[in-house]
Amino acid sequence: MPTPRSFLAVGLAALAWNLLGDMSFAAQYAMDMDELARTAPDMARVYGQMPGWVWAVFAVAVGAGTLGAILLLTKKALAVPVYALSLAAIILLFAQNFLATDMLAVEGWDAVLVPALIFVAGVAQFIYARAMKARGVLS
C-alpha cells in the first residue's frame, strides 16, 4: 500500500511535539528550586516530593516519544513498540504526579489539561504508527 500523502506532515508534527517534550523535561530538570520556592512555593514543594525514579520515567516518556517519531519518519516498524513504551511511561508519570503528590490541591483541575493533552497525543501517535504498520508503510 502506498504511503499516505499526509505521512510526512504527521511525522514531522509528531517529531516537533516530542522535541517540545524534550525541552520541557530539560527545563524542569534544570529548574532552580530556590528560585521556584520564592515564586511558587507550593509547586516547589510538589517538585520536591518527586522521587528520582520519576525523573527517569519522565526521560523515558519524552525520549521514547522522540525516538518513536524518528522511527516513524524513517518508516521503521520499531516505532510501534517504542511509542507503546512512551505511552506507558506517560501513564506512570501522570499517575504518580496526581496520586502521590498534592498537585491537584496546589494547581486545581487546570493541572489536568496539559497532561490530558499529552496523553491524547501519545495515544494518537501510537495508533497512527500501528495503523501505518498494518498498512505496510512501516517495515
N, C-alpha and C positions, 0 to 999 in steps of 0.2 A: 504494500500500500504506500502511496506517495506521502511525503512529509507535508503536513498541513501548511498552508501559506502563513498562518499565524504563529508557527512554531518558533521562529527566531524572536519575534516580539515577546512572546510569552516567556521564553528562556531568558532573554535579556532583562525583562521585568523581574523575573524571579531572582536573577543574579543581583540586580540593583537593590531589591528588597532585602536580600540576605546580607549584602555588604553594609546596608544600614544597620542591620542587627549586629554585625561585627563591630561597627563603630560604636554602637550603644554599649556593647559589652566592654570594649576598651575604655570608654569614657567612665562607665560606672566602676570598673575595677580600679582605675587610676584616681578616682574621686578622693579629694582631700576631706577626710571625715571631720577634721576640726572645723573646716570652713562650713561644711554641711551642718554641723551641730550648731553653729552660730546662726545660720539662715533658716534651717528647718530641723529643729532638734528632734521632733518625732520621727522624721524619716531617717535621721542619723541613727536613732535607736533601732529602727526596723532593720536597716542595713547592718548594724552591729550585731543583730541577732542571727544573721545568716551564717550557718556553718560553712567551713571551707569546701565541703563536697558540693554545695550548691553552686559555687563559682565554677567548679569543674563541669557540672551539669549544664550551666549556662553556656560555657565554652563549647561543649558538645552540641548543644542545640543550634547555636549560630554557625559553628564551624561545619557541622554536617549539612546544614541548610545551604551554605555557600558551596560546599563540595558537591552537593546534590544538583545545584543549578549548573555548575560547570560540567558535571557528568551528563546532565540533560542536554546542554548545548552541544556537547561532543557526541551525542546520540549513544551513550553507553547505558545499558540496562541496569548497571550497578546503581544508577540514580534512584531506583525504586527502594532498595533496602536502606540506602543512605538517607533518603527522605524519611523513611519509616523511623530510623534512629533519631533524626532531628525531631520528629513529631513526638516520639516517646519522651525525649529529653524536655521538650516544651511542656508536656503534660506534667512531668515530675517537677519541673521548676515551678510552675504556677501552683501546683498542689501544695508544695512546700511553702511558697510565698503567702498563700491565702489561708492555709490550715495551721501552719506552725508559727506564724507571726500575727501581729495585730494590724496588718496593713490595711484591712478594710476599716477598722476603727479609726485609723490615722487619716486615711485618704478618702474614705467613703466609697460609695459604689462607682464613682468615677474611676477608681483604681482598676476596675474590671474591664473598662473599654479597650485599652491598648492590648492587654493580654488576650482578650477575646478576638481582636483583630489578628494578632499574631497566630493564635490557634487556628483560626479560619484560613489564614494564608498558608499555614503548614499543611492543613488537610487538603487544600486546593492543589498545592504543589505535588503532594503525594499522589492524589487521584489523577492529576494530569500526567505525571510520569508513568503511572501504572497503565493509563489509557494508551499512552504512546508506545509502551512496551507491547501491549496487547495488539496494537495495530501494526507492529513490526517496525516502527520507526527507530526504536532503541534496540541495539543488539549487544 
